[in-house]
Each structure stands twice: as structure tokens, then as C-alpha cells.
């Protein structure tokens, strides 16, 4: 699996170029599935913001309006009830998963419950584009500061990569570099602080920061 871990989505030409490079073909020739699941676990999200992500309407970004060959929605909470024989082919036949933000621990729970987490290692050519929690879910820990879902046992997530992510630098009043450094001291491992003009590209065990904004590596 190839990763494009973003804070705010495909927000500038550099991040778009990184996406095309990971796909290995034009966006117009690529099939995508949107995963809005993380939103249901965050108290600031709900039906309106889910619609915004899927439709690409402002201010929720434009991942779905990049000009895909085809675009669908994959809701992870539904997958255990319909059976792998239905949904696994949908994932195997797509080129990219567009995974929205919300609560990363809720998303992690449903990736495991649905079986998607177990399937991903068998898909080396699949591109994962994460937004905020959709990126953080692949890290080892998100820090208690980012846990909003009451059902979370702790802040641990999937650990696909070996670093953590503090997103939305200077986007919200609380997401300052000082707060990020305090957060990182509790994480106890390598971490990237990124703004909405920054992404982390991971392919063939190589980690590259793609940015037209501000970022910092901590730890």
C-alpha cells in the first residue's frame, strides 16, 4: 500500500503531483472510494459534514471532485453485516481510498471490525489518501489530546507507519507549535507536525514530506 497522509487533503499542486506519482497514472484514469467513517466518531461531525466530504462541497475539501474515472462511497460500519464476498472485490478493484477525518480511534475500531485492516497488506498497489484522522489512523498513537470517541480504550491506532502526526498546524487556535511540542512529549516517538498545505508521502519504505506550507519533525 502506498500512502499520501495529509492534514487537509489535496490542497495544492505539489500534493496533487505526489498523488499522481503514487497512482502511476492520471487521476482521470483512476477509480476511487470515499471512506467517511471517522466522522461518525467525532462530536463536531455529522450528516452535513459527511455530505460535504463525499460531494466535495466547500469548506470540506475537494478530494471527490478531482476528476476521478469513477467514485464511490465505502462505509466501514456497514461492512460486517454484508459479508466479505461483497465488499472485498470493491476494494480490490479500486485504485485509491480517500479516507476522511474525524476520530482516528473510531476509524481504527471499524477498520478492524470490518476486516479492512487485515486486507490492506495484500494490496501493494492501492493508494491511501488520508485527511487528518484518516492519516493519523495509520500511525502507532495519536495522543490522548486527539481522542474524542468515548468508546476508545486508549490512543493507539494501527501502526502501519512508525511516526505520529499532529495535523492542522495553525488552522485552529489550539493547534499551535507549542501545543504540538507538548503533545509530542507524551507520544514518545517520532512525529510530524503538518499544516493543511503539507502531506507525507510513503512508498517503498521511503518517507517524503511534500509541502507548500509549514511542517516540522519532532522526536
C-alpha positions in Angstrom: 0.0 0.0 0.0 1.2 3.5 -0.9 0.3 6.4 1.4 -0.4 10.1 1.0 -1.0 11.3 4.5 -2.4 14.8 4.6 -3.8 17.3 7.0 -6.3 19.0 4.7 -6.4 16.9 1.6 -5.1 17.6 -1.9 -4.8 21.4 -1.3 -2.0 22.4 -3.7 -0.2 21.4 -6.9 2.7 19.7 -5.1 0.4 17.4 -3.2 -1.6 16.7 -6.4 1.6 15.8 -8.2 2.5 13.4 -5.4 -0.9 11.7 -5.7 -0.5 11.2 -9.4 3.0 9.8 -8.9 1.7 7.3 -6.4 -1.2 6.3 -8.7 1.2 5.9 -11.6 -1.4 7.2 -14.0 -3.7 10.2 -14.4 -6.5 10.8 -11.9 -8.9 10.7 -14.8 -7.9 7.1 -15.3 -8.2 6.1 -11.6 -11.1 4.7 -9.6 -11.7 6.0 -6.1 -13.7 5.1 -3.0 -14.5 7.6 -0.2 -14.5 6.5 3.4 -16.3 8.9 5.7 -16.4 6.6 8.7 -14.2 8.6 11.1 -16.6 11.4 11.1 -19.3 9.5 12.9 -16.9 9.2 15.9 -16.3 12.9 16.4 -18.7 15.2 18.1 -18.1 18.1 15.7 -19.0 16.0 12.7 -22.3 14.6 11.4 -24.6 14.2 8.3 -23.8 17.6 6.9 -20.0 17.3 7.0 -20.2 13.7 5.7 -22.2 15.0 2.7 -19.6 17.8 2.3 -16.8 15.3 2.1 -18.5 13.0 -0.3 -19.8 15.8 -2.5 -16.6 17.9 -2.3 -18.6 21.0 -1.4 -16.7 23.8 0.4 -15.5 24.0 3.1 -14.9 20.3 3.4 -12.2 20.0 0.7 -12.3 18.6 -2.8 -11.0 15.1 -2.8 -14.1 13.8 -4.5 -14.0 16.5 -7.2 -10.5 15.9 -8.5 -11.9 14.3 -11.7 -11.8 10.5 -10.9 -12.8 8.0 -13.6 -15.3 6.6 -11.0 -16.1 7.5 -7.4 -18.0 5.6 -4.8 -18.6 5.5 -1.0 -17.4 2.7 1.3 -19.0 3.0 4.8 -17.0 0.7 7.1 -19.7 0.4 9.7 -21.9 -1.4 7.2 -19.3 -4.0 6.0 -19.6 -6.6 8.8 -23.3 -7.0 8.0 -23.0 -7.6 4.3 -20.2 -10.1 4.1 -16.7 -10.0 2.6 -17.8 -11.6 -0.6 -19.5 -8.3 -1.5 -17.2 -5.6 -0.3 -13.7 -7.1 -0.7 -13.9 -7.0 -4.5 -14.9 -3.4 -4.4 -11.7 -2.6 -2.5 -9.5 -4.9 -4.7 -10.8 -3.2 -7.9 -10.2 0.4 -6.8 -7.0 2.4 -7.2 -7.3 4.7 -4.2 -9.1 5.0 -0.9 -10.0 8.6 0.1 -10.2 8.5 3.9 -11.7 11.5 5.7 -11.0 12.8 9.2 -13.0 12.7 12.4 -11.9 10.5 15.2 -9.0 8.2 14.4 -9.7 5.7 17.2 -13.3 5.2 15.9 -11.9 4.7 12.4 -9.3 2.3 13.7 -12.1 0.3 15.5 -14.1 -0.1 12.4 -11.1 -0.9 10.2 -10.5 -3.8 12.4 -14.2 -4.8 12.9 -14.9 -4.7 9.1 -11.7 -6.6 8.2 -10.3 -3.8 6.1 -7.2 -3.5 8.3 -6.4 -7.2 7.6 -7.0 -6.8 3.9 -4.7 -3.8 3.3 -1.3 -5.6 3.5 -2.4 -7.7 0.4 -2.9 -4.6 -1.7 0.6 -3.3 -2.5 -0.6 -1.0 -5.4 -3.5 0.6 -3.5 -3.1 4.3 -2.7 -4.4 5.5 0.6 -5.1 9.2 0.8 -5.8 10.3 4.4 -7.2 13.5 5.7 -6.4 14.4 9.3 -7.7 11.3 11.3 -7.7 9.4 8.0 -3.9 9.8 8.1 -3.5 9.5 11.9 -5.2 6.1 12.0 -2.1 4.6 10.3 0.2 5.8 13.0 1.1 4.0 16.2 -0.5 6.6 18.6 -2.5 9.8 18.2 -2.1 11.1 21.7 -4.9 11.5 24.2 -5.4 15.1 23.1 -6.9 13.9 19.9 -9.2 11.2 21.2 -12.9 12.3 21.0 -14.7 8.9 20.8 -16.0 7.7 24.1 -15.5 4.1 23.2 -11.8 4.3 22.8 -9.8 2.3 25.2 -6.7 4.4 24.6 -5.0 6.4 21.9 -3.4 3.5 20.0 -4.0 3.1 16.3 -2.8 0.8 13.5 0.9 1.4 13.4 1.3 1.0 9.7 3.9 3.7 9.8 6.4 4.3 12.7 5.6 8.0 13.2 2.7 10.0 14.6 1.0 13.1 13.1 -0.2 16.3 14.5 -2.4 17.9 11.8 -3.9 21.3 11.1 -1.0 23.4 12.4 -2.2 26.9 12.9 -5.5 26.1 11.3 -7.3 26.1 14.7 -6.4 28.3 17.6 -5.4 25.3 19.7 -3.2 23.7 17.0 -0.1 25.7 17.7 3.5 24.6 17.5 3.8 24.9 21.3 0.8 22.5 21.7 2.3 20.1 19.2 5.6 20.0 21.1 3.7 19.3 24.3 1.7 16.6 22.5 4.9 15.1 21.1 6.5 14.8 24.5 3.7 12.4 25.5 3.8 10.4 22.3 7.4 9.3 23.0 8.3 8.6 19.3 9.0 10.3 16.1 6.3 12.7 14.9 5.5 15.2 12.2 3.6 18.4 12.7 1.9 19.5 9.5 -0.4 22.2 8.2 -3.1 21.9 5.6 -0.6 22.6 2.8 1.5 19.6 3.7 1.4 15.9 3.1 3.7 12.9 3.9 4.3 10.6 1.0 5.2 7.0 1.9 6.2 4.5 -0.8 8.7 1.6 -1.0 9.6 2.3 2.7 10.6 5.9 1.7 9.1 8.8 3.6 9.0 12.2 1.9 7.4 15.4 3.1 5.6 17.3 0.3 4.7 20.9 1.3 3.9 24.3 0.2 3.3 25.3 3.8 4.7 24.7 7.3 5.9 21.5 8.9 8.3 20.2 11.5 9.7 16.8 12.5 9.8 16.1 16.3 11.4 13.3 18.1 
